[in-house]
């Protein structure tokens, strides 16, 4: 597989998120899987990146960092895209 990025990479985080989403969707389409399966791919990649680039962290610490990041990412996604409200069961 070869990935070629043409043009400039935007400094806008929203644009970069949309680019990652488009690549993830393309990978899922080419592999014949549901684009929603990209969620597991992205989370797995996040864990791998965290373990590769964290400085002296342990698995437990990496998990805590990733949990915090997921919370922050949810807030950022809502700011970027206005997420649908979660269904609340009575």
N, CA, C and O atoms as a CHARMM CRD file, in Angstrom:
* protein
*
  360
    1    1 UNK  N      0.85300  -1.16700   0.00000 PROA 1      0.00000
    2    1 UNK  CA     0.00000   0.00000   0.00000 PROA 1      0.00000
    3    1 UNK  C      0.90100   1.23200   0.00000 PROA 1      0.00000
    4    1 UNK  O      1.91500   1.27300   0.69600 PROA 1      0.00000
    5    2 UNK  N      0.52700   2.20800  -0.77000 PROA 2      0.00000
    6    2 UNK  CA     1.24400   3.47400  -0.80600 PROA 2      0.00000
    7    2 UNK  C      0.24600   4.59700  -0.61100 PROA 2      0.00000
    8    2 UNK  O     -0.79600   4.63700  -1.26400 PROA 2      0.00000
    9    3 UNK  N      0.56900   5.50000   0.28400 PROA 3      0.00000
   10    3 UNK  CA    -0.29600   6.64400   0.53600 PROA 3      0.00000
   11    3 UNK  C      0.42700   7.88600   0.04400 PROA 3      0.00000
   12    3 UNK  O      1.55700   8.16100   0.44800 PROA 3      0.00000
   13    4 UNK  N     -0.22800   8.62900  -0.82400 PROA 4      0.00000
   14    4 UNK  CA     0.34300   9.85700  -1.36500 PROA 4      0.00000
   15    4 UNK  C     -0.55600  11.01100  -0.96100 PROA 4      0.00000
   16    4 UNK  O     -1.75200  11.01200  -1.25000 PROA 4      0.00000
   17    5 UNK  N      0.02500  11.98300  -0.29700 PROA 5      0.00000
   18    5 UNK  CA    -0.73100  13.17000   0.08800 PROA 5      0.00000
   19    5 UNK  C     -0.33500  14.27900  -0.87200 PROA 5      0.00000
   20    5 UNK  O      0.83100  14.66800  -0.94700 PROA 5      0.00000
   21    6 UNK  N     -1.31300  14.77700  -1.59800 PROA 6      0.00000
   22    6 UNK  CA    -1.05900  15.85600  -2.54600 PROA 6      0.00000
   23    6 UNK  C     -1.52700  17.16600  -1.93400 PROA 6      0.00000
   24    6 UNK  O     -2.55600  17.20800  -1.26000 PROA 6      0.00000
   25    7 UNK  N     -0.78900  18.21500  -2.16200 PROA 7      0.00000
   26    7 UNK  CA    -1.16600  19.51200  -1.63500 PROA 7      0.00000
   27    7 UNK  C     -0.62400  19.71700  -0.23200 PROA 7      0.00000
   28    7 UNK  O      0.10100  18.88300   0.30900 PROA 7      0.00000
   29    8 UNK  N     -0.99300  20.83400   0.32800 PROA 8      0.00000
   30    8 UNK  CA    -0.51700  21.20500   1.66000 PROA 8      0.00000
   31    8 UNK  C     -1.41600  20.61000   2.73400 PROA 8      0.00000
   32    8 UNK  O     -2.61500  20.41700   2.53100 PROA 8      0.00000
   33    9 UNK  N     -0.81700  20.33000   3.86400 PROA 9      0.00000
   34    9 UNK  CA    -1.57400  19.87500   5.02600 PROA 9      0.00000
   35    9 UNK  C     -2.04000  21.12300   5.77200 PROA 9      0.00000
   36    9 UNK  O     -1.23500  21.99000   6.11100 PROA 9      0.00000
   37   10 UNK  N     -3.32000  21.20400   6.01900 PROA 10     0.00000
   38   10 UNK  CA    -3.89700  22.35900   6.68200 PROA 10     0.00000
   39   10 UNK  C     -3.47200  22.42000   8.14600 PROA 10     0.00000
   40   10 UNK  O     -3.29200  21.38900   8.79400 PROA 10     0.00000
   41   11 UNK  N     -3.31800  23.61600   8.64900 PROA 11     0.00000
   42   11 UNK  CA    -3.04500  23.80700  10.07900 PROA 11     0.00000
   43   11 UNK  C     -4.33200  23.70100  10.90100 PROA 11     0.00000
   44   11 UNK  O     -4.28300  23.60500  12.12700 PROA 11     0.00000
   45   12 UNK  N     -5.47100  23.71900  10.22900 PROA 12     0.00000
   46   12 UNK  CA    -6.76200  23.64500  10.90500 PROA 12     0.00000
   47   12 UNK  C     -7.01300  22.20500  11.37500 PROA 12     0.00000
   48   12 UNK  O     -7.08200  21.29700  10.54700 PROA 12     0.00000
   49   13 UNK  N     -7.15100  21.98400  12.69100 PROA 13     0.00000
   50   13 UNK  CA    -7.36200  20.62000  13.18800 PROA 13     0.00000
   51   13 UNK  C     -8.60400  19.96300  12.60400 PROA 13     0.00000
   52   13 UNK  O     -8.61900  18.75000  12.39600 PROA 13     0.00000
   53   14 UNK  N     -9.63900  20.73900  12.33900 PROA 14     0.00000
   54   14 UNK  CA   -10.86700  20.16500  11.76000 PROA 14     0.00000
   55   14 UNK  C    -10.57800  19.56400  10.38800 PROA 14     0.00000
   56   14 UNK  O    -11.06200  18.47600  10.07600 PROA 14     0.00000
   57   15 UNK  N     -9.79600  20.26000   9.56700 PROA 15     0.00000
   58   15 UNK  CA    -9.43300  19.74400   8.24600 PROA 15     0.00000
   59   15 UNK  C     -8.61700  18.45900   8.35300 PROA 15     0.00000
   60   15 UNK  O     -8.80500  17.52700   7.57200 PROA 15     0.00000
   61   16 UNK  N     -7.70800  18.42200   9.32900 PROA 16     0.00000
   62   16 UNK  CA    -6.88900  17.22200   9.49900 PROA 16     0.00000
   63   16 UNK  C     -7.74400  16.04000   9.96200 PROA 16     0.00000
   64   16 UNK  O     -7.53400  14.90900   9.52500 PROA 16     0.00000
   65   17 UNK  N     -8.70000  16.30400  10.84000 PROA 17     0.00000
   66   17 UNK  CA    -9.60800  15.24300  11.28600 PROA 17     0.00000
   67   17 UNK  C    -10.42200  14.71800  10.09700 PROA 17     0.00000
   68   17 UNK  O    -10.59500  13.50900   9.94500 PROA 17     0.00000
   69   18 UNK  N    -10.91300  15.61900   9.26900 PROA 18     0.00000
   70   18 UNK  CA   -11.68800  15.19000   8.09800 PROA 18     0.00000
   71   18 UNK  C    -10.82800  14.38200   7.12800 PROA 18     0.00000
   72   18 UNK  O    -11.32700  13.45500   6.49000 PROA 18     0.00000
   73   19 UNK  N     -9.54600  14.72000   7.00900 PROA 19     0.00000
   74   19 UNK  CA    -8.64200  13.95200   6.14000 PROA 19     0.00000
   75   19 UNK  C     -8.44200  12.54300   6.69500 PROA 19     0.00000
   76   19 UNK  O     -8.46500  11.56800   5.94400 PROA 19     0.00000
   77   20 UNK  N     -8.24500  12.43900   8.00500 PROA 20     0.00000
   78   20 UNK  CA    -8.09000  11.12000   8.62900 PROA 20     0.00000
   79   20 UNK  C     -9.36900  10.30900   8.45900 PROA 20     0.00000
   80   20 UNK  O     -9.31700   9.11100   8.18100 PROA 20     0.00000
   81   21 UNK  N    -10.51000  10.95800   8.62400 PROA 21     0.00000
   82   21 UNK  CA   -11.79500  10.27100   8.43400 PROA 21     0.00000
   83   21 UNK  C    -11.93400   9.76000   7.00100 PROA 21     0.00000
   84   21 UNK  O    -12.39100   8.63700   6.78700 PROA 21     0.00000
   85   22 UNK  N    -11.54400  10.57500   6.02000 PROA 22     0.00000
   86   22 UNK  CA   -11.64500  10.16800   4.61900 PROA 22     0.00000
   87   22 UNK  C    -10.73600   8.98300   4.31000 PROA 22     0.00000
   88   22 UNK  O    -11.13600   8.06600   3.59200 PROA 22     0.00000
   89   23 UNK  N     -9.52600   8.99500   4.84000 PROA 23     0.00000
   90   23 UNK  CA    -8.60800   7.87500   4.62500 PROA 23     0.00000
   91   23 UNK  C     -9.16300   6.61200   5.27900 PROA 23     0.00000
   92   23 UNK  O     -9.12200   5.53500   4.68400 PROA 23     0.00000
   93   24 UNK  N     -9.67400   6.73900   6.48700 PROA 24     0.00000
   94   24 UNK  CA   -10.24700   5.59200   7.18700 PROA 24     0.00000
   95   24 UNK  C    -11.42400   5.01800   6.40100 PROA 24     0.00000
   96   24 UNK  O    -11.53500   3.80300   6.23500 PROA 24     0.00000
   97   25 UNK  N    -12.29600   5.89400   5.92300 PROA 25     0.00000
   98   25 UNK  CA   -13.44500   5.44500   5.12100 PROA 25     0.00000
   99   25 UNK  C    -12.97200   4.71700   3.86100 PROA 25     0.00000
  100   25 UNK  O    -13.52800   3.68100   3.49700 PROA 25     0.00000
  101   26 UNK  N    -11.95200   5.25600   3.19900 PROA 26     0.00000
  102   26 UNK  CA   -11.41300   4.64300   1.98800 PROA 26     0.00000
  103   26 UNK  C    -10.82800   3.26200   2.27200 PROA 26     0.00000
  104   26 UNK  O    -11.04800   2.32600   1.50300 PROA 26     0.00000
  105   27 UNK  N    -10.08600   3.13100   3.36900 PROA 27     0.00000
  106   27 UNK  CA    -9.52300   1.82800   3.73700 PROA 27     0.00000
  107   27 UNK  C    -10.63700   0.81400   3.95200 PROA 27     0.00000
  108   27 UNK  O    -10.54600  -0.32000   3.48200 PROA 27     0.00000
  109   28 UNK  N    -11.68400   1.21400   4.65700 PROA 28     0.00000
  110   28 UNK  CA   -12.80800   0.30700   4.91400 PROA 28     0.00000
  111   28 UNK  C    -13.50700  -0.08200   3.61500 PROA 28     0.00000
  112   28 UNK  O    -13.84500  -1.24900   3.41500 PROA 28     0.00000
  113   29 UNK  N    -13.72300   0.88500   2.73700 PROA 29     0.00000
  114   29 UNK  CA   -14.38000   0.58100   1.46600 PROA 29     0.00000
  115   29 UNK  C    -13.54000  -0.37500   0.62800 PROA 29     0.00000
  116   29 UNK  O    -14.07200  -1.31700   0.04100 PROA 29     0.00000
  117   30 UNK  N    -12.23400  -0.13800   0.57100 PROA 30     0.00000
  118   30 UNK  CA   -11.35400  -0.99400  -0.23400 PROA 30     0.00000
  119   30 UNK  C    -11.21500  -2.38700   0.35800 PROA 30     0.00000
  120   30 UNK  O    -10.96800  -3.34600  -0.37300 PROA 30     0.00000
  121   31 UNK  N    -11.36800  -2.51300   1.67300 PROA 31     0.00000
  122   31 UNK  CA   -11.26400  -3.83000   2.30200 PROA 31     0.00000
  123   31 UNK  C    -12.62000  -4.51600   2.41500 PROA 31     0.00000
  124   31 UNK  O    -12.70900  -5.64400   2.89800 PROA 31     0.00000
  125   32 UNK  N    -13.67100  -3.84100   1.97400 PROA 32     0.00000
  126   32 UNK  CA   -15.00900  -4.42800   1.98500 PROA 32     0.00000
  127   32 UNK  C    -15.63200  -4.49600   3.36200 PROA 32     0.00000
  128   32 UNK  O    -16.46200  -5.36500   3.63100 PROA 32     0.00000
  129   33 UNK  N    -15.23100  -3.57400   4.24700 PROA 33     0.00000
  130   33 UNK  CA   -15.81000  -3.55900   5.58400 PROA 33     0.00000
  131   33 UNK  C    -16.62400  -2.28200   5.77800 PROA 33     0.00000
  132   33 UNK  O    -16.48000  -1.30900   5.03800 PROA 33     0.00000
  133   34 UNK  N    -17.46400  -2.31700   6.77700 PROA 34     0.00000
  134   34 UNK  CA   -18.30400  -1.16800   7.11500 PROA 34     0.00000
  135   34 UNK  C    -17.40800  -0.02200   7.58000 PROA 34     0.00000
  136   34 UNK  O    -16.51200  -0.24400   8.39400 PROA 34     0.00000
  137   35 UNK  N    -17.62700   1.19600   7.08400 PROA 35     0.00000
  138   35 UNK  CA   -16.81000   2.32300   7.55500 PROA 35     0.00000
  139   35 UNK  C    -16.84400   2.50800   9.07300 PROA 35     0.00000
  140   35 UNK  O    -15.90900   3.07100   9.64400 PROA 35     0.00000
  141   36 UNK  N    -17.90100   2.04600   9.73200 PROA 36     0.00000
  142   36 UNK  CA   -17.94400   2.13300  11.19300 PROA 36     0.00000
  143   36 UNK  C    -16.85600   1.26600  11.82500 PROA 36     0.00000
  144   36 UNK  O    -16.45400   1.51700  12.96100 PROA 36     0.00000
  145   37 UNK  N    -16.36900   0.24100  11.09800 PROA 37     0.00000
  146   37 UNK  CA   -15.26600  -0.56800  11.60300 PROA 37     0.00000
  147   37 UNK  C    -13.99300   0.25700  11.73000 PROA 37     0.00000
  148   37 UNK  O    -13.05500  -0.14100  12.42100 PROA 37     0.00000
  149   38 UNK  N    -13.96200   1.39800  11.06800 PROA 38     0.00000
  150   38 UNK  CA   -12.81800   2.28900  11.16500 PROA 38     0.00000
  151   38 UNK  C    -12.60000   2.78900  12.58400 PROA 38     0.00000
  152   38 UNK  O    -11.48600   3.17100  12.94200 PROA 38     0.00000
  153   39 UNK  N    -13.64700   2.79000  13.39000 PROA 39     0.00000
  154   39 UNK  CA   -13.51300   3.22100  14.78500 PROA 39     0.00000
  155   39 UNK  C    -12.50200   2.32600  15.50300 PROA 39     0.00000
  156   39 UNK  O    -11.62600   2.82700  16.20900 PROA 39     0.00000
  157   40 UNK  N    -12.61600   1.02100  15.33100 PROA 40     0.00000
  158   40 UNK  CA   -11.68500   0.10300  15.97500 PROA 40     0.00000
  159   40 UNK  C    -10.28400   0.29100  15.40700 PROA 40     0.00000
  160   40 UNK  O     -9.30500   0.22600  16.15000 PROA 40     0.00000
  161   41 UNK  N    -10.17400   0.52200  14.10100 PROA 41     0.00000
  162   41 UNK  CA    -8.86200   0.76700  13.50000 PROA 41     0.00000
  163   41 UNK  C     -8.21600   2.00100  14.11700 PROA 41     0.00000
  164   41 UNK  O     -7.03900   1.97000  14.47800 PROA 41     0.00000
  165   42 UNK  N     -8.97700   3.08700  14.24000 PROA 42     0.00000
  166   42 UNK  CA    -8.44200   4.33100  14.78800 PROA 42     0.00000
  167   42 UNK  C     -8.05700   4.18300  16.25300 PROA 42     0.00000
  168   42 UNK  O     -7.01500   4.68400  16.67400 PROA 42     0.00000
  169   43 UNK  N     -8.88800   3.50000  17.03100 PROA 43     0.00000
  170   43 UNK  CA    -8.56600   3.29800  18.44600 PROA 43     0.00000
  171   43 UNK  C     -7.32900   2.41500  18.61200 PROA 43     0.00000
  172   43 UNK  O     -6.49000   2.66300  19.47800 PROA 43     0.00000
  173   44 UNK  N     -7.22500   1.38900  17.77900 PROA 44     0.00000
  174   44 UNK  CA    -6.04600   0.52300  17.83000 PROA 44     0.00000
  175   44 UNK  C     -4.79500   1.29700  17.44800 PROA 44     0.00000
  176   44 UNK  O     -3.74500   1.14100  18.07200 PROA 44     0.00000
  177   45 UNK  N     -4.90900   2.13000  16.42300 PROA 45     0.00000
  178   45 UNK  CA    -3.77000   2.96600  16.02500 PROA 45     0.00000
  179   45 UNK  C     -3.39400   3.93300  17.13700 PROA 45     0.00000
  180   45 UNK  O     -2.21000   4.18500  17.36200 PROA 45     0.00000
  181   46 UNK  N     -4.38700   4.47900  17.83600 PROA 46     0.00000
  182   46 UNK  CA    -4.11200   5.40400  18.93800 PROA 46     0.00000
  183   46 UNK  C     -3.33700   4.70800  20.05200 PROA 46     0.00000
  184   46 UNK  O     -2.39100   5.27400  20.60000 PROA 46     0.00000
  185   47 UNK  N     -3.73600   3.48400  20.38700 PROA 47     0.00000
  186   47 UNK  CA    -3.03200   2.72200  21.42200 PROA 47     0.00000
  187   47 UNK  C     -1.60000   2.44700  20.97200 PROA 47     0.00000
  188   47 UNK  O     -0.66400   2.58900  21.75900 PROA 47     0.00000
  189   48 UNK  N     -1.42600   2.05800  19.71500 PROA 48     0.00000
  190   48 UNK  CA    -0.09000   1.77300  19.19900 PROA 48     0.00000
  191   48 UNK  C      0.77800   3.02900  19.22000 PROA 48     0.00000
  192   48 UNK  O      1.93000   2.97500  19.65100 PROA 48     0.00000
  193   49 UNK  N      0.24600   4.14800  18.76400 PROA 49     0.00000
  194   49 UNK  CA     1.00600   5.40200  18.79200 PROA 49     0.00000
  195   49 UNK  C      1.39400   5.78200  20.21300 PROA 49     0.00000
  196   49 UNK  O      2.53100   6.17500  20.47100 PROA 49     0.00000
  197   50 UNK  N      0.44500   5.66300  21.13200 PROA 50     0.00000
  198   50 UNK  CA     0.71700   6.00600  22.52400 PROA 50     0.00000
  199   50 UNK  C      1.83500   5.13600  23.08100 PROA 50     0.00000
  200   50 UNK  O      2.73500   5.63900  23.75400 PROA 50     0.00000
  201   51 UNK  N      1.78700   3.83300  22.80700 PROA 51     0.00000
  202   51 UNK  CA     2.80700   2.93800  23.35500 PROA 51     0.00000
  203   51 UNK  C      4.16300   3.15000  22.69000 PROA 51     0.00000
  204   51 UNK  O      5.20000   2.95400  23.32300 PROA 51     0.00000
  205   52 UNK  N      4.16400   3.55000  21.41800 PROA 52     0.00000
  206   52 UNK  CA     5.42000   3.76800  20.70400 PROA 52     0.00000
  207   52 UNK  C      6.10000   5.06300  21.09000 PROA 52     0.00000
  208   52 UNK  O      7.32900   5.12000  21.14800 PROA 52     0.00000
  209   53 UNK  N      5.32800   6.10600  21.35500 PROA 53     0.00000
  210   53 UNK  CA     5.90200   7.43500  21.52600 PROA 53     0.00000
  211   53 UNK  C      5.81900   7.99600  22.94300 PROA 53     0.00000
  212   53 UNK  O      6.32200   9.09100  23.19700 PROA 53     0.00000
  213   54 UNK  N      5.19200   7.26500  23.87600 PROA 54     0.00000
  214   54 UNK  CA     5.16100   7.76400  25.24400 PROA 54     0.00000
  215   54 UNK  C      6.53400   7.55100  25.86700 PROA 54     0.00000
  216   54 UNK  O      7.25000   6.60800  25.53200 PROA 54     0.00000
  217   55 UNK  N      6.87400   8.43300  26.76400 PROA 55     0.00000
  218   55 UNK  CA     8.19800   8.37000  27.38500 PROA 55     0.00000
  219   55 UNK  C      8.11800   7.60900  28.70200 PROA 55     0.00000
  220   55 UNK  O      7.66200   8.14100  29.71500 PROA 55     0.00000
  221   56 UNK  N      8.56700   6.35700  28.67200 PROA 56     0.00000
  222   56 UNK  CA     8.65700   5.57900  29.89300 PROA 56     0.00000
  223   56 UNK  C      7.33000   5.23200  30.53100 PROA 56     0.00000
  224   56 UNK  O      7.28000   4.88200  31.71000 PROA 56     0.00000
  225   57 UNK  N      6.25700   5.32700  29.76800 PROA 57     0.00000
  226   57 UNK  CA     4.94700   5.01800  30.32900 PROA 57     0.00000
  227   57 UNK  C      4.73600   3.52500  30.48800 PROA 57     0.00000
  228   57 UNK  O      5.39700   2.71300  29.84000 PROA 57     0.00000
  229   58 UNK  N      3.81900   3.18400  31.34400 PROA 58     0.00000
  230   58 UNK  CA     3.41300   1.79400  31.51200 PROA 58     0.00000
  231   58 UNK  C      2.08300   1.60900  30.78600 PROA 58     0.00000
  232   58 UNK  O      1.43100   2.58600  30.41500 PROA 58     0.00000
  233   59 UNK  N      1.69400   0.38000  30.58800 PROA 59     0.00000
  234   59 UNK  CA     0.42400   0.11600  29.92700 PROA 59     0.00000
  235   59 UNK  C     -0.72600   0.76700  30.68900 PROA 59     0.00000
  236   59 UNK  O     -1.63200   1.33900  30.08300 PROA 59     0.00000
  237   60 UNK  N     -0.69100   0.67900  32.02200 PROA 60     0.00000
  238   60 UNK  CA    -1.75500   1.27800  32.83300 PROA 60     0.00000
  239   60 UNK  C     -1.80700   2.79600  32.63100 PROA 60     0.00000
  240   60 UNK  O     -2.88300   3.37300  32.47400 PROA 60     0.00000
  241   61 UNK  N     -0.63600   3.43200  32.63700 PROA 61     0.00000
  242   61 UNK  CA    -0.58700   4.87800  32.42700 PROA 61     0.00000
  243   61 UNK  C     -1.05300   5.22900  31.00900 PROA 61     0.00000
  244   61 UNK  O     -1.78700   6.19800  30.81600 PROA 61     0.00000
  245   62 UNK  N     -0.62000   4.43000  30.00900 PROA 62     0.00000
  246   62 UNK  CA    -1.04500   4.67300  28.63500 PROA 62     0.00000
  247   62 UNK  C     -2.56100   4.60300  28.50800 PROA 62     0.00000
  248   62 UNK  O     -3.16900   5.41100  27.80500 PROA 62     0.00000
  249   63 UNK  N     -3.16900   3.63800  29.18800 PROA 63     0.00000
  250   63 UNK  CA    -4.62800   3.48700  29.13200 PROA 63     0.00000
  251   63 UNK  C     -5.31000   4.70700  29.74900 PROA 63     0.00000
  252   63 UNK  O     -6.31100   5.19200  29.22200 PROA 63     0.00000
  253   64 UNK  N     -4.77400   5.19700  30.85200 PROA 64     0.00000
  254   64 UNK  CA    -5.34800   6.38600  31.49200 PROA 64     0.00000
  255   64 UNK  C     -5.21300   7.61000  30.58500 PROA 64     0.00000
  256   64 UNK  O     -6.14300   8.40900  30.47400 PROA 64     0.00000
  257   65 UNK  N     -4.06300   7.75400  29.94300 PROA 65     0.00000
  258   65 UNK  CA    -3.85800   8.87800  29.01800 PROA 65     0.00000
  259   65 UNK  C     -4.85100   8.78200  27.86000 PROA 65     0.00000
  260   65 UNK  O     -5.46600   9.77900  27.48200 PROA 65     0.00000
  261   66 UNK  N     -5.00500   7.58600  27.30100 PROA 66     0.00000
  262   66 UNK  CA    -5.92300   7.40900  26.17300 PROA 66     0.00000
  263   66 UNK  C     -7.37200   7.66500  26.57900 PROA 66     0.00000
  264   66 UNK  O     -8.13900   8.23400  25.80300 PROA 66     0.00000
  265   67 UNK  N     -7.75000   7.25400  27.77700 PROA 67     0.00000
  266   67 UNK  CA    -9.11300   7.51600  28.25500 PROA 67     0.00000
  267   67 UNK  C     -9.35700   9.01800  28.35200 PROA 67     0.00000
  268   67 UNK  O    -10.41400   9.50800  27.95400 PROA 67     0.00000
  269   68 UNK  N     -8.37900   9.74300  28.88200 PROA 68     0.00000
  270   68 UNK  CA    -8.49300  11.20500  28.94600 PROA 68     0.00000
  271   68 UNK  C     -8.57700  11.82000  27.56600 PROA 68     0.00000
  272   68 UNK  O     -9.34400  12.75500  27.33500 PROA 68     0.00000
  273   69 UNK  N     -7.78100  11.28800  26.64600 PROA 69     0.00000
  274   69 UNK  CA    -7.80000  11.79700  25.26900 PROA 69     0.00000
  275   69 UNK  C     -9.14700  11.54200  24.59700 PROA 69     0.00000
  276   69 UNK  O     -9.64600  12.39000  23.85700 PROA 69     0.00000
  277   70 UNK  N     -9.73400  10.37100  24.85800 PROA 70     0.00000
  278   70 UNK  CA   -11.03200  10.06500  24.26200 PROA 70     0.00000
  279   70 UNK  C    -12.09200  11.04700  24.74900 PROA 70     0.00000
  280   70 UNK  O    -12.93500  11.49000  23.96900 PROA 70     0.00000
  281   71 UNK  N    -12.05300  11.38700  26.03400 PROA 71     0.00000
  282   71 UNK  CA   -12.98800  12.38600  26.55700 PROA 71     0.00000
  283   71 UNK  C    -12.77400  13.74100  25.89100 PROA 71     0.00000
  284   71 UNK  O    -13.73200  14.39700  25.48100 PROA 71     0.00000
  285   72 UNK  N    -11.50600  14.15800  25.78400 PROA 72     0.00000
  286   72 UNK  CA   -11.20100  15.43600  25.13200 PROA 72     0.00000
  287   72 UNK  C    -11.58300  15.40200  23.65600 PROA 72     0.00000
  288   72 UNK  O    -12.05600  16.40100  23.11500 PROA 72     0.00000
  289   73 UNK  N    -11.38200  14.26100  23.00500 PROA 73     0.00000
  290   73 UNK  CA   -11.73200  14.13600  21.58800 PROA 73     0.00000
  291   73 UNK  C    -13.24500  14.23400  21.38100 PROA 73     0.00000
  292   73 UNK  O    -13.70200  14.79000  20.38200 PROA 73     0.00000
  293   74 UNK  N    -14.01200  13.69900  22.31500 PROA 74     0.00000
  294   74 UNK  CA   -15.46700  13.78700  22.21800 PROA 74     0.00000
  295   74 UNK  C    -15.92100  15.24200  22.29500 PROA 74     0.00000
  296   74 UNK  O    -16.79400  15.67100  21.54100 PROA 74     0.00000
  297   75 UNK  N    -15.32100  15.99100  23.21000 PROA 75     0.00000
  298   75 UNK  CA   -15.63800  17.41400  23.33000 PROA 75     0.00000
  299   75 UNK  C    -15.21600  18.16000  22.05700 PROA 75     0.00000
  300   75 UNK  O    -15.97100  18.98500  21.54300 PROA 75     0.00000
  301   76 UNK  N    -14.02100  17.87200  21.55500 PROA 76     0.00000
  302   76 UNK  CA   -13.53200  18.53000  20.33400 PROA 76     0.00000
  303   76 UNK  C    -14.41400  18.19700  19.14700 PROA 76     0.00000
  304   76 UNK  O    -14.73300  19.07600  18.34600 PROA 76     0.00000
  305   77 UNK  N    -14.81400  16.93200  19.02300 PROA 77     0.00000
  306   77 UNK  CA   -15.67100  16.53400  17.90700 PROA 77     0.00000
  307   77 UNK  C    -17.00300  17.26900  17.95400 PROA 77     0.00000
  308   77 UNK  O    -17.53000  17.68000  16.92100 PROA 77     0.00000
  309   78 UNK  N    -17.54100  17.43100  19.15000 PROA 78     0.00000
  310   78 UNK  CA   -18.79900  18.16500  19.27800 PROA 78     0.00000
  311   78 UNK  C    -18.60500  19.62900  18.87600 PROA 78     0.00000
  312   78 UNK  O    -19.47900  20.22300  18.24400 PROA 78     0.00000
  313   79 UNK  N    -17.46700  20.20500  19.24000 PROA 79     0.00000
  314   79 UNK  CA   -17.17400  21.58200  18.83500 PROA 79     0.00000
  315   79 UNK  C    -17.01100  21.68700  17.32000 PROA 79     0.00000
  316   79 UNK  O    -17.47200  22.65200  16.71000 PROA 79     0.00000
  317   80 UNK  N    -16.35900  20.69900  16.71300 PROA 80     0.00000
  318   80 UNK  CA   -16.10500  20.72000  15.26800 PROA 80     0.00000
  319   80 UNK  C    -17.36400  20.43800  14.45400 PROA 80     0.00000
  320   80 UNK  O    -17.61500  21.10100  13.44800 PROA 80     0.00000
  321   81 UNK  N    -18.15600  19.45600  14.88600 PROA 81     0.00000
  322   81 UNK  CA   -19.21300  18.91600  14.02900 PROA 81     0.00000
  323   81 UNK  C    -20.60900  18.93300  14.63700 PROA 81     0.00000
  324   81 UNK  O    -21.55600  18.55100  13.95000 PROA 81     0.00000
  325   82 UNK  N    -20.78900  19.35000  15.87100 PROA 82     0.00000
  326   82 UNK  CA   -22.08100  19.31600  16.57000 PROA 82     0.00000
  327   82 UNK  C    -22.68200  17.91100  16.52200 PROA 82     0.00000
  328   82 UNK  O    -23.55300  17.61400  15.70500 PROA 82     0.00000
  329   83 UNK  N    -22.19200  17.06400  17.41600 PROA 83     0.00000
  330   83 UNK  CA   -22.61500  15.67300  17.48400 PROA 83     0.00000
  331   83 UNK  C    -24.08500  15.56800  17.86800 PROA 83     0.00000
  332   83 UNK  O    -24.64600  16.45500  18.51100 PROA 83     0.00000
  333   84 UNK  N    -24.69100  14.46000  17.45600 PROA 84     0.00000
  334   84 UNK  CA   -26.06700  14.20600  17.85000 PROA 84     0.00000
  335   84 UNK  C    -26.11400  13.93400  19.34400 PROA 84     0.00000
  336   84 UNK  O    -25.21000  13.29300  19.88100 PROA 84     0.00000
  337   85 UNK  N    -27.15400  14.41000  20.02700 PROA 85     0.00000
  338   85 UNK  CA   -27.23600  14.13000  21.46900 PROA 85     0.00000
  339   85 UNK  C    -27.40700  12.61700  21.71600 PROA 85     0.00000
  340   85 UNK  O    -28.04500  11.91000  20.93500 PROA 85     0.00000
  341   86 UNK  N    -26.82600  12.15800  22.80600 PROA 86     0.00000
  342   86 UNK  CA   -26.95800  10.75100  23.16700 PROA 86     0.00000
  343   86 UNK  C    -28.39100  10.46200  23.59800 PROA 86     0.00000
  344   86 UNK  O    -29.03300  11.27800  24.26000 PROA 86     0.00000
  345   87 UNK  N    -28.87200   9.29900  23.21400 PROA 87     0.00000
  346   87 UNK  CA   -30.20900   8.89600  23.63300 PROA 87     0.00000
  347   87 UNK  C    -30.15700   8.53700  25.10100 PROA 87     0.00000
  348   87 UNK  O    -29.31700   7.74900  25.53400 PROA 87     0.00000
  349   88 UNK  N    -31.05800   9.12000  25.85900 PROA 88     0.00000
  350   88 UNK  CA   -31.12000   8.85600  27.29500 PROA 88     0.00000
  351   88 UNK  C    -32.32800   7.98800  27.56200 PROA 88     0.00000
  352   88 UNK  O    -33.45300   8.33100  27.19700 PROA 88     0.00000
  353   89 UNK  N    -32.08100   6.84700  28.20900 PROA 89     0.00000
  354   89 UNK  CA   -33.18200   5.93200  28.54400 PROA 89     0.00000
  355   89 UNK  C    -33.81700   6.37900  29.85900 PROA 89     0.00000
  356   89 UNK  O    -33.11300   6.73400  30.80500 PROA 89     0.00000
  357   90 UNK  N    -35.14500   6.36000  29.91400 PROA 90     0.00000
  358   90 UNK  CA   -35.83200   6.76800  31.14300 PROA 90     0.00000
  359   90 UNK  C    -35.62000   5.79800  32.27000 PROA 90     0.00000
  360   90 UNK  O    -36.13600   6.00600  33.36800 PROA 90     0.00000
